[in-house]
Amino acid sequence: MVSLYAEPREIVDIDEAVEKLSTVIKGIDWADTYKKLQSKSACQWLRRRLTPRQQADGLWMREEGSEA
């Protein structure tokens, strides 16, 4: 089982991060995700049980400062 997490302290543009996440995770809750990414915590879980396709589509985000 693959899960998606982010490191909020490393995200510079939250709006852009949520927008990019929405291209990988259809139906993502924007308000909830935005709130999690505003957190000062080191790690926030965004979604559990990603499909193989979602995992593959999200891998490119690592290079841009988000973790998948």
HTML snippet that shows the backbone in 3Dmol.js (N, CA, C, O; Angstrom):
<script src="https://3Dmol.org/build/3Dmol-min.js"></script>
<div id="view" style="width:600px;height:400px;position:relative"></div>
<script>
const pdb = `
ATOM      1  N   MET A   1       0.848  -1.176   0.000  1.00  0.00           N
ATOM      2  CA  MET A   1       0.000   0.000   0.000  1.00  0.00           C
ATOM      3  C   MET A   1       0.892   1.238   0.000  1.00  0.00           C
ATOM      4  O   MET A   1       1.827   1.349   0.794  1.00  0.00           O
ATOM      5  N   VAL A   2       0.592   2.145  -0.886  1.00  0.00           N
ATOM      6  CA  VAL A   2       1.377   3.372  -1.022  1.00  0.00           C
ATOM      7  C   VAL A   2       0.540   4.545  -0.537  1.00  0.00           C
ATOM      8  O   VAL A   2      -0.651   4.636  -0.834  1.00  0.00           O
ATOM      9  N   SER A   3       1.170   5.438   0.208  1.00  0.00           N
ATOM     10  CA  SER A   3       0.496   6.624   0.723  1.00  0.00           C
ATOM     11  C   SER A   3       1.210   7.870   0.232  1.00  0.00           C
ATOM     12  O   SER A   3       2.372   7.817  -0.170  1.00  0.00           O
ATOM     13  N   LEU A   4       0.513   8.978   0.267  1.00  0.00           N
ATOM     14  CA  LEU A   4       1.057  10.260  -0.171  1.00  0.00           C
ATOM     15  C   LEU A   4       1.192  11.176   1.030  1.00  0.00           C
ATOM     16  O   LEU A   4       0.253  11.344   1.808  1.00  0.00           O
ATOM     17  N   TYR A   5       2.361  11.762   1.171  1.00  0.00           N
ATOM     18  CA  TYR A   5       2.570  12.711   2.252  1.00  0.00           C
ATOM     19  C   TYR A   5       3.293  13.938   1.713  1.00  0.00           C
ATOM     20  O   TYR A   5       3.841  13.922   0.610  1.00  0.00           O
ATOM     21  N   ALA A   6       3.284  14.981   2.497  1.00  0.00           N
ATOM     22  CA  ALA A   6       3.992  16.208   2.136  1.00  0.00           C
ATOM     23  C   ALA A   6       4.780  16.692   3.344  1.00  0.00           C
ATOM     24  O   ALA A   6       4.463  16.366   4.488  1.00  0.00           O
ATOM     25  N   GLU A   7       5.794  17.463   3.066  1.00  0.00           N
ATOM     26  CA  GLU A   7       6.581  18.114   4.115  1.00  0.00           C
ATOM     27  C   GLU A   7       6.262  19.610   4.040  1.00  0.00           C
ATOM     28  O   GLU A   7       6.911  20.350   3.300  1.00  0.00           O
ATOM     29  N   PRO A   8       5.259  20.051   4.809  1.00  0.00           N
ATOM     30  CA  PRO A   8       4.787  21.431   4.714  1.00  0.00           C
ATOM     31  C   PRO A   8       5.876  22.497   4.855  1.00  0.00           C
ATOM     32  O   PRO A   8       5.795  23.547   4.218  1.00  0.00           O
ATOM     33  N   ARG A   9       6.869  22.246   5.661  1.00  0.00           N
ATOM     34  CA  ARG A   9       7.932  23.239   5.857  1.00  0.00           C
ATOM     35  C   ARG A   9       8.730  23.486   4.579  1.00  0.00           C
ATOM     36  O   ARG A   9       9.380  24.522   4.437  1.00  0.00           O
ATOM     37  N   GLU A  10       8.680  22.528   3.650  1.00  0.00           N
ATOM     38  CA  GLU A  10       9.451  22.621   2.417  1.00  0.00           C
ATOM     39  C   GLU A  10       8.653  23.224   1.253  1.00  0.00           C
ATOM     40  O   GLU A  10       9.219  23.497   0.194  1.00  0.00           O
ATOM     41  N   ILE A  11       7.361  23.429   1.439  1.00  0.00           N
ATOM     42  CA  ILE A  11       6.506  23.920   0.351  1.00  0.00           C
ATOM     43  C   ILE A  11       6.495  25.434   0.358  1.00  0.00           C
ATOM     44  O   ILE A  11       6.172  26.067   1.363  1.00  0.00           O
ATOM     45  N   VAL A  12       6.854  26.005  -0.783  1.00  0.00           N
ATOM     46  CA  VAL A  12       6.930  27.455  -0.921  1.00  0.00           C
ATOM     47  C   VAL A  12       5.580  28.037  -1.322  1.00  0.00           C
ATOM     48  O   VAL A  12       5.144  29.033  -0.746  1.00  0.00           O
ATOM     49  N   ASP A  13       4.911  27.429  -2.300  1.00  0.00           N
ATOM     50  CA  ASP A  13       3.644  27.938  -2.824  1.00  0.00           C
ATOM     51  C   ASP A  13       2.554  26.889  -2.605  1.00  0.00           C
ATOM     52  O   ASP A  13       2.442  25.934  -3.373  1.00  0.00           O
ATOM     53  N   ILE A  14       1.767  27.069  -1.573  1.00  0.00           N
ATOM     54  CA  ILE A  14       0.739  26.094  -1.210  1.00  0.00           C
ATOM     55  C   ILE A  14      -0.326  25.991  -2.293  1.00  0.00           C
ATOM     56  O   ILE A  14      -0.764  24.889  -2.623  1.00  0.00           O
ATOM     57  N   ASP A  15      -0.749  27.124  -2.851  1.00  0.00           N
ATOM     58  CA  ASP A  15      -1.769  27.092  -3.898  1.00  0.00           C
ATOM     59  C   ASP A  15      -1.317  26.244  -5.082  1.00  0.00           C
ATOM     60  O   ASP A  15      -2.083  25.433  -5.602  1.00  0.00           O
ATOM     61  N   GLU A  16      -0.090  26.430  -5.495  1.00  0.00           N
ATOM     62  CA  GLU A  16       0.452  25.669  -6.615  1.00  0.00           C
ATOM     63  C   GLU A  16       0.549  24.183  -6.265  1.00  0.00           C
ATOM     64  O   GLU A  16       0.254  23.327  -7.099  1.00  0.00           O
ATOM     65  N   ALA A  17       0.956  23.881  -5.049  1.00  0.00           N
ATOM     66  CA  ALA A  17       1.076  22.483  -4.623  1.00  0.00           C
ATOM     67  C   ALA A  17      -0.280  21.787  -4.649  1.00  0.00           C
ATOM     68  O   ALA A  17      -0.391  20.660  -5.130  1.00  0.00           O
ATOM     69  N   VAL A  18      -1.308  22.453  -4.134  1.00  0.00           N
ATOM     70  CA  VAL A  18      -2.651  21.856  -4.127  1.00  0.00           C
ATOM     71  C   VAL A  18      -3.148  21.683  -5.556  1.00  0.00           C
ATOM     72  O   VAL A  18      -3.759  20.665  -5.879  1.00  0.00           O
ATOM     73  N   GLU A  19      -2.896  22.653  -6.401  1.00  0.00           N
ATOM     74  CA  GLU A  19      -3.320  22.547  -7.797  1.00  0.00           C
ATOM     75  C   GLU A  19      -2.647  21.352  -8.476  1.00  0.00           C
ATOM     76  O   GLU A  19      -3.305  20.601  -9.195  1.00  0.00           O
ATOM     77  N   LYS A  20      -1.358  21.173  -8.256  1.00  0.00           N
ATOM     78  CA  LYS A  20      -0.643  20.043  -8.856  1.00  0.00           C
ATOM     79  C   LYS A  20      -1.133  18.721  -8.279  1.00  0.00           C
ATOM     80  O   LYS A  20      -1.289  17.743  -9.010  1.00  0.00           O
ATOM     81  N   LEU A  21      -1.376  18.686  -6.980  1.00  0.00           N
ATOM     82  CA  LEU A  21      -1.897  17.468  -6.372  1.00  0.00           C
ATOM     83  C   LEU A  21      -3.251  17.088  -6.959  1.00  0.00           C
ATOM     84  O   LEU A  21      -3.549  15.905  -7.122  1.00  0.00           O
ATOM     85  N   SER A  22      -4.066  18.085  -7.274  1.00  0.00           N
ATOM     86  CA  SER A  22      -5.393  17.794  -7.813  1.00  0.00           C
ATOM     87  C   SER A  22      -5.330  17.159  -9.200  1.00  0.00           C
ATOM     88  O   SER A  22      -6.296  16.534  -9.635  1.00  0.00           O
ATOM     89  N   THR A  23      -4.209  17.312  -9.897  1.00  0.00           N
ATOM     90  CA  THR A  23      -4.071  16.651 -11.192  1.00  0.00           C
ATOM     91  C   THR A  23      -3.742  15.171 -11.019  1.00  0.00           C
ATOM     92  O   THR A  23      -3.992  14.372 -11.921  1.00  0.00           O
ATOM     93  N   VAL A  24      -3.190  14.805  -9.882  1.00  0.00           N
ATOM     94  CA  VAL A  24      -2.817  13.418  -9.603  1.00  0.00           C
ATOM     95  C   VAL A  24      -3.924  12.701  -8.828  1.00  0.00           C
ATOM     96  O   VAL A  24      -4.250  11.550  -9.118  1.00  0.00           O
ATOM     97  N   ILE A  25      -4.492  13.384  -7.853  1.00  0.00           N
ATOM     98  CA  ILE A  25      -5.517  12.799  -6.986  1.00  0.00           C
ATOM     99  C   ILE A  25      -6.863  13.448  -7.315  1.00  0.00           C
ATOM    100  O   ILE A  25      -7.166  14.538  -6.831  1.00  0.00           O
ATOM    101  N   LYS A  26      -7.649  12.788  -8.122  1.00  0.00           N
ATOM    102  CA  LYS A  26      -8.970  13.318  -8.484  1.00  0.00           C
ATOM    103  C   LYS A  26      -9.864  13.334  -7.253  1.00  0.00           C
ATOM    104  O   LYS A  26      -9.871  12.386  -6.468  1.00  0.00           O
ATOM    105  N   GLY A  27     -10.616  14.413  -7.090  1.00  0.00           N
ATOM    106  CA  GLY A  27     -11.535  14.529  -5.972  1.00  0.00           C
ATOM    107  C   GLY A  27     -10.882  14.909  -4.661  1.00  0.00           C
ATOM    108  O   GLY A  27     -11.491  14.756  -3.602  1.00  0.00           O
ATOM    109  N   ILE A  28      -9.645  15.407  -4.709  1.00  0.00           N
ATOM    110  CA  ILE A  28      -8.954  15.796  -3.481  1.00  0.00           C
ATOM    111  C   ILE A  28      -9.703  16.969  -2.829  1.00  0.00           C
ATOM    112  O   ILE A  28     -10.189  17.864  -3.521  1.00  0.00           O
ATOM    113  N   ASP A  29      -9.789  16.955  -1.528  1.00  0.00           N
ATOM    114  CA  ASP A  29     -10.451  18.024  -0.783  1.00  0.00           C
ATOM    115  C   ASP A  29      -9.482  19.197  -0.680  1.00  0.00           C
ATOM    116  O   ASP A  29      -8.520  19.153   0.088  1.00  0.00           O
ATOM    117  N   TRP A  30      -9.741  20.243  -1.458  1.00  0.00           N
ATOM    118  CA  TRP A  30      -8.825  21.390  -1.537  1.00  0.00           C
ATOM    119  C   TRP A  30      -8.643  22.058  -0.179  1.00  0.00           C
ATOM    120  O   TRP A  30      -7.517  22.337   0.232  1.00  0.00           O
ATOM    121  N   ALA A  31      -9.743  22.313   0.516  1.00  0.00           N
ATOM    122  CA  ALA A  31      -9.669  23.032   1.793  1.00  0.00           C
ATOM    123  C   ALA A  31      -8.877  22.235   2.832  1.00  0.00           C
ATOM    124  O   ALA A  31      -8.036  22.790   3.539  1.00  0.00           O
ATOM    125  N   ASP A  32      -9.147  20.951   2.918  1.00  0.00           N
ATOM    126  CA  ASP A  32      -8.450  20.100   3.876  1.00  0.00           C
ATOM    127  C   ASP A  32      -6.964  20.004   3.535  1.00  0.00           C
ATOM    128  O   ASP A  32      -6.111  20.085   4.420  1.00  0.00           O
ATOM    129  N   THR A  33      -6.662  19.831   2.252  1.00  0.00           N
ATOM    130  CA  THR A  33      -5.269  19.720   1.816  1.00  0.00           C
ATOM    131  C   THR A  33      -4.532  21.022   2.060  1.00  0.00           C
ATOM    132  O   THR A  33      -3.388  21.010   2.514  1.00  0.00           O
ATOM    133  N   TYR A  34      -5.171  22.143   1.764  1.00  0.00           N
ATOM    134  CA  TYR A  34      -4.555  23.455   1.986  1.00  0.00           C
ATOM    135  C   TYR A  34      -4.228  23.631   3.464  1.00  0.00           C
ATOM    136  O   TYR A  34      -3.144  24.095   3.817  1.00  0.00           O
ATOM    137  N   LYS A  35      -5.170  23.259   4.321  1.00  0.00           N
ATOM    138  CA  LYS A  35      -4.960  23.371   5.769  1.00  0.00           C
ATOM    139  C   LYS A  35      -3.774  22.519   6.215  1.00  0.00           C
ATOM    140  O   LYS A  35      -2.959  22.961   7.026  1.00  0.00           O
ATOM    141  N   LYS A  36      -3.677  21.302   5.689  1.00  0.00           N
ATOM    142  CA  LYS A  36      -2.570  20.420   6.053  1.00  0.00           C
ATOM    143  C   LYS A  36      -1.232  21.000   5.591  1.00  0.00           C
ATOM    144  O   LYS A  36      -0.233  20.909   6.305  1.00  0.00           O
ATOM    145  N   LEU A  37      -1.216  21.592   4.407  1.00  0.00           N
ATOM    146  CA  LEU A  37       0.027  22.138   3.869  1.00  0.00           C
ATOM    147  C   LEU A  37       0.443  23.437   4.557  1.00  0.00           C
ATOM    148  O   LEU A  37       1.602  23.838   4.456  1.00  0.00           O
ATOM    149  N   GLN A  38      -0.468  24.094   5.244  1.00  0.00           N
ATOM    150  CA  GLN A  38      -0.137  25.291   6.029  1.00  0.00           C
ATOM    151  C   GLN A  38       0.464  24.924   7.384  1.00  0.00           C
ATOM    152  O   GLN A  38       1.010  25.779   8.081  1.00  0.00           O
ATOM    153  N   SER A  39       0.362  23.673   7.742  1.00  0.00           N
ATOM    154  CA  SER A  39       0.846  23.200   9.034  1.00  0.00           C
ATOM    155  C   SER A  39       2.340  23.455   9.193  1.00  0.00           C
ATOM    156  O   SER A  39       3.078  23.505   8.209  1.00  0.00           O
ATOM    157  N   LYS A  40       2.767  23.614  10.408  1.00  0.00           N
ATOM    158  CA  LYS A  40       4.194  23.779  10.713  1.00  0.00           C
ATOM    159  C   LYS A  40       4.851  22.439  11.024  1.00  0.00           C
ATOM    160  O   LYS A  40       6.029  22.381  11.379  1.00  0.00           O
ATOM    161  N   SER A  41       4.083  21.372  10.889  1.00  0.00           N
ATOM    162  CA  SER A  41       4.625  20.045  11.197  1.00  0.00           C
ATOM    163  C   SER A  41       5.603  19.585  10.115  1.00  0.00           C
ATOM    164  O   SER A  41       5.625  20.123   9.008  1.00  0.00           O
ATOM    165  N   ALA A  42       6.385  18.610  10.447  1.00  0.00           N
ATOM    166  CA  ALA A  42       7.390  18.087   9.519  1.00  0.00           C
ATOM    167  C   ALA A  42       6.759  17.233   8.423  1.00  0.00           C
ATOM    168  O   ALA A  42       7.279  17.168   7.309  1.00  0.00           O
ATOM    169  N   CYS A  43       5.645  16.583   8.733  1.00  0.00           N
ATOM    170  CA  CYS A  43       5.026  15.669   7.771  1.00  0.00           C
ATOM    171  C   CYS A  43       3.508  15.687   7.927  1.00  0.00           C
ATOM    172  O   CYS A  43       2.988  15.720   9.042  1.00  0.00           O
ATOM    173  N   GLN A  44       2.809  15.666   6.803  1.00  0.00           N
ATOM    174  CA  GLN A  44       1.346  15.568   6.797  1.00  0.00           C
ATOM    175  C   GLN A  44       0.935  14.495   5.808  1.00  0.00           C
ATOM    176  O   GLN A  44       1.339  14.535   4.646  1.00  0.00           O
ATOM    177  N   TRP A  45       0.137  13.539   6.254  1.00  0.00           N
ATOM    178  CA  TRP A  45      -0.396  12.528   5.358  1.00  0.00           C
ATOM    179  C   TRP A  45      -1.546  13.139   4.579  1.00  0.00           C
ATOM    180  O   TRP A  45      -2.448  13.749   5.153  1.00  0.00           O
ATOM    181  N   LEU A  46      -1.504  12.967   3.263  1.00  0.00           N
ATOM    182  CA  LEU A  46      -2.524  13.551   2.400  1.00  0.00           C
ATOM    183  C   LEU A  46      -3.507  12.520   1.870  1.00  0.00           C
ATOM    184  O   LEU A  46      -4.699  12.802   1.749  1.00  0.00           O
ATOM    185  N   ARG A  47      -3.019  11.334   1.556  1.00  0.00           N
ATOM    186  CA  ARG A  47      -3.902  10.291   1.030  1.00  0.00           C
ATOM    187  C   ARG A  47      -3.269   8.925   1.254  1.00  0.00           C
ATOM    188  O   ARG A  47      -2.061   8.754   1.089  1.00  0.00           O
ATOM    189  N   ARG A  48      -4.075   7.984   1.621  1.00  0.00           N
ATOM    190  CA  ARG A  48      -3.608   6.607   1.804  1.00  0.00           C
ATOM    191  C   ARG A  48      -4.174   5.745   0.680  1.00  0.00           C
ATOM    192  O   ARG A  48      -5.188   6.084   0.069  1.00  0.00           O
ATOM    193  N   ARG A  49      -3.518   4.651   0.425  1.00  0.00           N
ATOM    194  CA  ARG A  49      -3.943   3.682  -0.590  1.00  0.00           C
ATOM    195  C   ARG A  49      -4.025   4.296  -1.984  1.00  0.00           C
ATOM    196  O   ARG A  49      -5.087   4.298  -2.607  1.00  0.00           O
ATOM    197  N   LEU A  50      -2.926   4.804  -2.455  1.00  0.00           N
ATOM    198  CA  LEU A  50      -2.875   5.307  -3.820  1.00  0.00           C
ATOM    199  C   LEU A  50      -2.919   4.151  -4.808  1.00  0.00           C
ATOM    200  O   LEU A  50      -2.405   3.065  -4.539  1.00  0.00           O
ATOM    201  N   THR A  51      -3.534   4.397  -5.944  1.00  0.00           N
ATOM    202  CA  THR A  51      -3.506   3.403  -7.007  1.00  0.00           C
ATOM    203  C   THR A  51      -2.111   3.420  -7.635  1.00  0.00           C
ATOM    204  O   THR A  51      -1.382   4.400  -7.475  1.00  0.00           O
ATOM    205  N   PRO A  52      -1.730   2.371  -8.336  1.00  0.00           N
ATOM    206  CA  PRO A  52      -0.429   2.389  -9.014  1.00  0.00           C
ATOM    207  C   PRO A  52      -0.295   3.573  -9.975  1.00  0.00           C
ATOM    208  O   PRO A  52       0.785   4.149 -10.107  1.00  0.00           O
ATOM    209  N   ARG A  53      -1.373   3.928 -10.633  1.00  0.00           N
ATOM    210  CA  ARG A  53      -1.346   5.064 -11.562  1.00  0.00           C
ATOM    211  C   ARG A  53      -1.099   6.374 -10.810  1.00  0.00           C
ATOM    212  O   ARG A  53      -0.289   7.194 -11.243  1.00  0.00           O
ATOM    213  N   GLN A  54      -1.789   6.572  -9.693  1.00  0.00           N
ATOM    214  CA  GLN A  54      -1.591   7.782  -8.897  1.00  0.00           C
ATOM    215  C   GLN A  54      -0.162   7.847  -8.380  1.00  0.00           C
ATOM    216  O   GLN A  54       0.444   8.917  -8.341  1.00  0.00           O
ATOM    217  N   GLN A  55       0.368   6.708  -7.987  1.00  0.00           N
ATOM    218  CA  GLN A  55       1.745   6.674  -7.505  1.00  0.00           C
ATOM    219  C   GLN A  55       2.702   7.093  -8.624  1.00  0.00           C
ATOM    220  O   GLN A  55       3.579   7.930  -8.408  1.00  0.00           O
ATOM    221  N   ALA A  56       2.538   6.524  -9.799  1.00  0.00           N
ATOM    222  CA  ALA A  56       3.416   6.852 -10.929  1.00  0.00           C
ATOM    223  C   ALA A  56       3.280   8.318 -11.325  1.00  0.00           C
ATOM    224  O   ALA A  56       4.280   8.979 -11.602  1.00  0.00           O
ATOM    225  N   ASP A  57       2.054   8.830 -11.356  1.00  0.00           N
ATOM    226  CA  ASP A  57       1.832  10.227 -11.730  1.00  0.00           C
ATOM    227  C   ASP A  57       2.398  11.186 -10.696  1.00  0.00           C
ATOM    228  O   ASP A  57       2.798  12.298 -11.041  1.00  0.00           O
ATOM    229  N   GLY A  58       2.439  10.775  -9.434  1.00  0.00           N
ATOM    230  CA  GLY A  58       2.909  11.656  -8.373  1.00  0.00           C
ATOM    231  C   GLY A  58       4.410  11.657  -8.164  1.00  0.00           C
ATOM    232  O   GLY A  58       4.932  12.531  -7.471  1.00  0.00           O
ATOM    233  N   LEU A  59       5.106  10.711  -8.737  1.00  0.00           N
ATOM    234  CA  LEU A  59       6.549  10.626  -8.512  1.00  0.00           C
ATOM    235  C   LEU A  59       7.295  11.867  -8.979  1.00  0.00           C
ATOM    236  O   LEU A  59       8.298  12.239  -8.371  1.00  0.00           O
ATOM    237  N   TRP A  60       6.840  12.507 -10.027  1.00  0.00           N
ATOM    238  CA  TRP A  60       7.526  13.700 -10.532  1.00  0.00           C
ATOM    239  C   TRP A  60       7.500  14.844  -9.522  1.00  0.00           C
ATOM    240  O   TRP A  60       8.332  15.749  -9.597  1.00  0.00           O
ATOM    241  N   MET A  61       6.564  14.817  -8.584  1.00  0.00           N
ATOM    242  CA  MET A  61       6.444  15.913  -7.624  1.00  0.00           C
ATOM    243  C   MET A  61       7.614  15.943  -6.647  1.00  0.00           C
ATOM    244  O   MET A  61       7.912  16.993  -6.077  1.00  0.00           O
ATOM    245  N   ARG A  62       8.270  14.826  -6.447  1.00  0.00           N
ATOM    246  CA  ARG A  62       9.428  14.800  -5.534  1.00  0.00           C
ATOM    247  C   ARG A  62      10.488  15.784  -5.965  1.00  0.00           C
ATOM    248  O   ARG A  62      11.122  16.436  -5.136  1.00  0.00           O
ATOM    249  N   GLU A  63      10.673  15.885  -7.249  1.00  0.00           N
ATOM    250  CA  GLU A  63      11.714  16.761  -7.778  1.00  0.00           C
ATOM    251  C   GLU A  63      11.394  18.237  -7.581  1.00  0.00           C
ATOM    252  O   GLU A  63      12.277  19.088  -7.682  1.00  0.00           O
ATOM    253  N   GLU A  64      10.137  18.535  -7.301  1.00  0.00           N
ATOM    254  CA  GLU A  64       9.699  19.920  -7.176  1.00  0.00           C
ATOM    255  C   GLU A  64       9.449  20.330  -5.725  1.00  0.00           C
ATOM    256  O   GLU A  64       8.843  21.372  -5.475  1.00  0.00           O
ATOM    257  N   GLY A  65       9.903  19.529  -4.779  1.00  0.00           N
ATOM    258  CA  GLY A  65       9.789  19.923  -3.377  1.00  0.00           C
ATOM    259  C   GLY A  65       8.700  19.255  -2.591  1.00  0.00           C
ATOM    260  O   GLY A  65       8.631  19.433  -1.374  1.00  0.00           O
ATOM    261  N   SER A  66       7.831  18.480  -3.242  1.00  0.00           N
ATOM    262  CA  SER A  66       6.811  17.738  -2.533  1.00  0.00           C
ATOM    263  C   SER A  66       7.188  16.280  -2.522  1.00  0.00           C
ATOM    264  O   SER A  66       7.889  15.804  -3.415  1.00  0.00           O
ATOM    265  N   GLU A  67       6.731  15.579  -1.529  1.00  0.00           N
ATOM    266  CA  GLU A  67       7.026  14.157  -1.451  1.00  0.00           C
ATOM    267  C   GLU A  67       5.810  13.350  -1.838  1.00  0.00           C
ATOM    268  O   GLU A  67       4.685  13.685  -1.468  1.00  0.00           O
ATOM    269  N   ALA A  68       6.034  12.309  -2.567  1.00  0.00           N
ATOM    270  CA  ALA A  68       4.953  11.385  -2.923  1.00  0.00           C
ATOM    271  C   ALA A  68       5.339   9.993  -2.517  1.00  0.00           C
ATOM    272  O   ALA A  68       4.570   9.054  -2.724  1.00  0.00           O
TER     273      ALA A  68
END
`;
const viewer = $3Dmol.createViewer("view");
viewer.addModel(pdb, "pdb");
viewer.setStyle({}, {cartoon: {color: "spectrum"}});
viewer.zoomTo();
viewer.render();
</script>
